[in-house]
Amino acid sequence: MKILENVNLDALGSSLSVVRGDKRMVGRVESYSCKLAGTDKKQYKQNFTAEYTEPEHILAFSPPQSMSVSPLSQFNELCYESCNRKTLFYLIAVLNSAFPDYDFSTLKSHNFSKERFDMVSNYINSTLSTELQDEWVAIAAKFWSSIDADVALRDCAIYSYVPETDADNPFAEDGNLWSMNYFFYNHKLKRIVFFSCRCLSVTAPCPEDEMASWGEEDEFMEHYEADDEPSSGYYGSNNTGYPVY
């Protein structure tokens, strides 16, 4: 998958890579093109056409992570959210590109969920405001407007990845406290914005590429002042800068 240059998204990722007390956060916000070429195209034909005989073979997702306790009928309805094999390939390819030291090629559709934007945005806002407090309030509007500008949230399908705790992936390593991984996929634009954020114990091992991104939040805040106006798009905002509906 080809990562697309976007300085606004890069700055957001840097602003979410911070140390706070006994916790360390690692964030990334990246835009990927879904136009298959070269190695990606070859891998898709080799790995996916052999397993699924129909181009639009339907694959069942797991229930949404954001789903609260629901009646059985609603649970069953949510379980039938599905996608075709090419969408699944895109999600896996983004993970492999974002974390090249790991191999996500064996993941299946049940490792992902399809989500609702309102529930995802509420979860992200709630979690990050708890961890970062006023720092998140200051950048929340820019976070959502930057993603909206890149992939047009109104036209996006949103997927989440639930890491397997016993697998070889960056979210199952010692010291991981929590993680969130969301894919904002615009089929028409053939583009995905991938948002990943992990919270680790400050004593957990730290790769050099993650360490390099720390300490840049001051530069970010100089670029995005708290009174910046969010761009018009999918959502409005209240005085906190959070999306409202």
ABEGO torsion letter per residue (X at the ends): XBBBBBAAAAAAAAAABBBBEABBBBBBBBBBBABBBEAAAAAAAAAAAAABABAABBBBBBBBAABBBBBAAAAAAAAABBBBAAAAAAAAAAAAAABAABBAAABBAAABBBBBAAAAAAAAAAAAAAAAEAAAAAAAAAAAAAAAAAAGAAABBBBBBBBBAABBBAAABBGBABBBBBBBBBAAAGBBBBBBBBBBBAABBBBAAAAAABGAAAAAAAABBAABBBBBEABBBBAAGBBBX
